[in-house]
Amino acid sequence: MTSLEAPTKLLLVDDLEENLLALEALLRRESLSFLRARSGEEALELLLSHDVALALLDVQMPGMDGFQLAEYMRGNTRTRHVPIIFVTAGSS
């Protein structure tokens, strides 16, 4: 990446801050920048105000979950092209 190229934006969505930090640490590269959202509703605001290359969505969140967010994204002309990867973490 040259100094004139903007980093590729990834959207990370998870209701747990520690999961967002872990994802960002795993994916960190000079050519990437991250937008983080703690809810589906917050993610919608970011999606409508930023051009995102990829969205990593938590499956289970209070309120709007990852599946509902993906359904909205596919129905919206601004976001329907954004690739989606679903992520989830379970604890026992």
C-alpha positions as CSV (number, residue, x, y, z in Angstrom):
1,M,0.0,0.0,0.0
2,T,1.4,3.4,-0.9
3,S,0.9,6.4,1.4
4,L,-1.8,7.7,-0.9
5,E,-4.0,4.6,-0.8
6,A,-6.7,4.6,1.8
7,P,-6.8,1.5,4.0
8,T,-9.5,-1.0,3.4
9,K,-12.3,-0.7,6.0
10,L,-13.7,-3.7,7.8
11,L,-16.7,-3.6,10.0
12,L,-16.5,-5.7,13.1
13,V,-19.8,-6.2,15.0
14,D,-20.1,-7.9,18.4
15,D,-21.8,-6.9,21.6
16,L,-18.7,-7.9,23.6
17,E,-15.8,-5.5,23.6
18,E,-13.3,-8.2,24.2
19,N,-14.4,-10.1,21.1
20,L,-14.0,-6.9,19.0
21,L,-10.5,-6.4,20.3
22,A,-9.6,-10.1,19.6
23,L,-10.9,-9.9,16.1
24,E,-9.0,-6.7,15.4
25,A,-5.8,-8.1,16.9
26,L,-6.1,-11.2,14.6
27,L,-6.8,-9.2,11.5
28,R,-4.5,-6.2,12.1
29,R,-2.6,-5.2,8.9
30,E,-1.2,-1.8,7.7
31,S,-3.6,-2.0,4.8
32,L,-6.7,-2.4,6.9
33,S,-8.7,-0.1,9.1
34,F,-11.6,-1.1,11.4
35,L,-15.0,0.2,12.3
36,R,-16.4,-1.4,15.5
37,A,-20.0,-1.6,16.5
38,R,-21.5,-3.1,19.7
39,S,-25.0,-3.7,18.2
40,G,-26.8,-4.3,15.0
41,E,-28.3,-0.8,15.2
42,E,-24.9,0.8,15.7
43,A,-23.6,-1.2,12.7
44,L,-26.4,0.1,10.5
45,E,-25.4,3.7,11.2
46,L,-21.7,2.9,10.3
47,L,-22.8,1.0,7.1
48,L,-24.8,3.9,5.9
49,S,-22.0,6.5,6.5
50,H,-18.9,4.5,5.5
51,D,-17.8,2.4,2.5
52,V,-17.0,-1.0,4.0
53,A,-15.2,-3.8,2.1
54,L,-16.2,-6.6,4.5
55,A,-18.5,-7.1,7.5
56,L,-17.8,-9.6,10.3
57,L,-21.1,-10.0,12.2
58,D,-21.7,-11.7,15.5
59,V,-24.6,-14.1,15.2
60,Q,-26.0,-13.6,18.7
61,M,-26.5,-10.1,20.0
62,P,-29.3,-8.4,22.0
63,G,-31.7,-6.5,19.8
64,M,-30.8,-6.8,16.2
65,D,-28.7,-10.0,15.7
66,G,-26.3,-10.8,13.0
67,F,-28.8,-12.6,10.8
68,Q,-31.2,-9.6,11.0
69,L,-28.5,-7.2,10.2
70,A,-27.4,-9.3,7.2
71,E,-31.0,-9.4,5.9
72,Y,-31.2,-5.6,6.1
73,M,-27.8,-5.4,4.3
74,R,-28.9,-7.6,1.5
75,G,-32.1,-5.5,1.0
76,N,-30.3,-2.2,0.9
77,T,-28.7,-1.0,-2.4
78,R,-25.8,0.7,-0.5
79,T,-24.8,-2.4,1.4
80,R,-26.0,-5.4,-0.6
81,H,-22.6,-5.9,-2.2
82,V,-20.6,-6.1,1.1
83,P,-19.4,-9.6,1.8
84,I,-20.5,-10.9,5.2
85,I,-18.7,-13.4,7.5
86,F,-20.6,-14.6,10.5
87,V,-18.7,-15.1,13.8
88,T,-19.7,-16.3,17.1
89,A,-18.0,-17.3,20.4
90,G,-19.5,-19.5,23.0
91,S,-18.5,-20.1,26.6
92,S,-19.4,-22.9,28.9
